[in-house]
Amino acid sequence: MKPTWPKEVLDFESYLENDGLVCRRRREEATFGDKLLEYANADIKLRILSDRGIWFIEVGDVSAHTDEWYDAALFHDLLNGQGKDVLSLSEQIAVIKADWARIISSFRPTERENTHARLALLRKERAKRRFPSLNAEGGNF
């Protein structure tokens, strides 16, 4: 069977493995072609998923707020200032690679809570930008 993962994802997997992350989960769903890869080490977790052809790369903390995942665009905003809200797969990979060391250090015990709070605020601000009508209607972000 031919690999159904894009070459850039396969290359990114090598990058993650070279940095000491281990593949914890790999799943493909036939119905819609959805895909999920999850990598982790003792400090951080990262998942790559395709939901009906739309790719997402998200990073999470393995020690606190373990149900929270943050996408590459949010990390770009956190570490470099506001950028595009929606990134292509290749742009997401580029952001993660460019800021990988800083992403990891943002989840150090001394930084962890501040990082989660700032990412939550950035997520809320992005929702307000992307869905202004909900904001005008008193939507609760």
N, C-alpha and C positions, 0 to 999 in steps of 0.2 A: 504494500500500500504506500502511495506517495505521501510525503509529509504535507500536511494541510496547513501548517503554520507558515506565515510569511518569513522570508529569509531574515528580515530585520529583527524579528522576534527570536529566531534561532540564534542569531549573532548576539543579541542582548542576553540570552540565556547563558552563553559562554562568558560574557562579561560578568554576570552575577555569580556564576560558579567560580570564576577566577578570583572573585572578591570574597569567597568563603560562604556564600549562600547555598542552601541545599533545596532542591525541588521537593516540596511537601505534597503537592497535588497537581495533577494534570488530567484535565477532563475535556472531552469533546462531545457535544450533543448533535446528533444527526438531524433532528427536526429543523432547526433554524441555523445550524452551523455554529452555534455558540461554543466558545472555548474559554477555558480557565487554566491558568498556570499560577501556582503560588510558591514563592521562594521565601526562605527565612534563615536567620541565624539567631544567635542568643540576644541580639540587640534590636533587630528590625525585621519587618516582613514586607514583601512586595508582591503584588498580584498583577497579572496581565490578563485582561479578559476582553472577549469580543461578544457583544450582545447584539445579535442580528446584524452583524457586519460592522458595528461601531466599536472601535478599540479604545480601551481605557487602561492606563497604568496607574496604580494606586499604591501608596505606601502607608504602613501602619506601625504602631508601637506594639512591641510584644509584651511590655511590662505594665502598661496602664492604658486605659481607654481602648482596650483590645478590640472592641466592636467598631471602632472608628477607622475609616480609610480616607486618605487624602490624595487627590489626583495631582498629576504633574503640574498643571496650570496653577494650582494653589501653592505648590512649593516654589514655583517661579515667582509668584507674587510675594510670598513670604521672604524669599532670599534676595530677590533682585528688583522688586517693585512691580507694579501692575503691568501685566502683559495681556496677551490674548486669553479670552475665557475658554475657548475651544481650540485644542491642538490636534494636529494629525498624529498618527502613530509615530512617525519618524520624529516629529517635533517633541512628543512626549519622551521618547527615548533620549533625545539630545538633552533635554532639560534634566532628566534624572542623572545621566552620565556627567554632565557639566557640574552639577551641584551635589553629587553623591556624598562626598566627605562631609559637606555642610548639612545635608539631610540627616545623615547618621548622627552627627554631633548634636543636632537639634533635639534628639531624643535621649541625650544623656540625662542622668537623674537630676542634675542641677538646672537643666533647661526644659525638661519634659512638660511640666504643667503650663509654663509660659508658651511653649510651642503649640500645645493643644488649644489653648485659649485664643492665640493669634490666628491659627488656622480656622477655627470655628467662626471668628469674626470675619475673616476674609471670605469664607464660604457664604456667610450671610450677606455681605456687601455685594458679592457676585450675583446672588439670587435677586437682590434688589435691582441691579443693573439689567439683568437679563429678563426680568419679569416686572417691569415698572407698573403695569396695570394692577397687579396683585398688591404692590406696595401702596398705590393710590387708594385701593379699596380697603386699606387697613389690614392687609394680610399680615399674618404673624410669622415673620421670618425668624 
